[in-house]
Amino acid sequence: MAVTFYDLSSTSGLKKLDEYLLSRSYITGYQASKDDLTVYAALPTAPSAEYVNVSRWYKHIDALLRISGVSGEGSGVTVEGTLVAEPVATPPTADTKAAAAEDDDDDDDVDLFGEETEEEKKAAEERAAAVKASGKKKESGKSSVLLDVKPWDDETDMKKLEEAVRSVSMEGLLWGACTS
């Protein structure tokens, strides 16, 4: 879909562009593209706040150009009636990633694959030796379980039922009080 805009330095041209951007975030498509760069370069200055949609779009494209550039392909927008400035150069994304990697030397401390360093191995051995030296058996986490036992009918002997339930025993099991 080729779109044509006329004389973006005039009020009528900006008004048409403002109406066009009323229901769109970008000139063509759903992401910034070369068409946005073409229209951006054709604007002589930042539009005034009077043209709300053009101003919003201009600030957005300006921010994208400062951050990472625009990589989307356009569909062939043309701007007629103005002197079109040189196309805005976008920095290649690979170079910005490489530059960011060079700047961030503190990322070297993070090991994503879980390989232990000598310092970590030594600290783990010291912790293991301290646990053995303490001689305490490590207690596992405790849980509280409420067992609600209901009789089959009103003739059930509750004392006998409680004895049967409390006869269950296992390691770490501690029976509490009965509320009957």
ZIBELWO-V474093 format. One record per backbone hydrogen bond with DSSP energy under -1.0 kcal/mol. NH is the residue of the N-H (numbers start at 1). CO is the residue of the C=O. If there is no record, write none. Layout:
# ZIBELWO-V474093
nh:NH co:CO
nh:NH co:CO
This chain:
# ZIBELWO-V474093
nh:5 co:78
nh:7 co:80
nh:10 co:7
nh:14 co:10
nh:15 co:11
nh:16 co:12
nh:17 co:13
nh:18 co:14
nh:19 co:15
nh:20 co:16
nh:21 co:17
nh:34 co:72
nh:37 co:33
nh:38 co:34
nh:39 co:35
nh:40 co:36
nh:41 co:37
nh:42 co:38
nh:43 co:39
nh:51 co:48
nh:52 co:50
nh:55 co:51
nh:56 co:52
nh:57 co:53
nh:58 co:54
nh:59 co:55
nh:60 co:56
nh:61 co:57
nh:62 co:58
nh:63 co:59
nh:64 co:60
nh:65 co:61
nh:66 co:62
nh:67 co:63
nh:68 co:64
nh:69 co:64
nh:78 co:3
nh:80 co:5
nh:96 co:92
nh:97 co:93
nh:98 co:94
nh:99 co:95
nh:100 co:96
nh:101 co:97
nh:102 co:98
nh:103 co:99
nh:104 co:100
nh:105 co:103
nh:108 co:105
nh:109 co:106
nh:110 co:107
nh:121 co:117
nh:122 co:118
nh:123 co:119
nh:124 co:120
nh:125 co:121
nh:126 co:122
nh:127 co:123
nh:128 co:124
nh:129 co:125
nh:130 co:126
nh:131 co:127
nh:132 co:128
nh:133 co:129
nh:134 co:130
nh:156 co:153
nh:161 co:157
nh:162 co:158
nh:163 co:159
nh:164 co:160
nh:165 co:161
nh:166 co:162
nh:168 co:165
nh:173 co:170
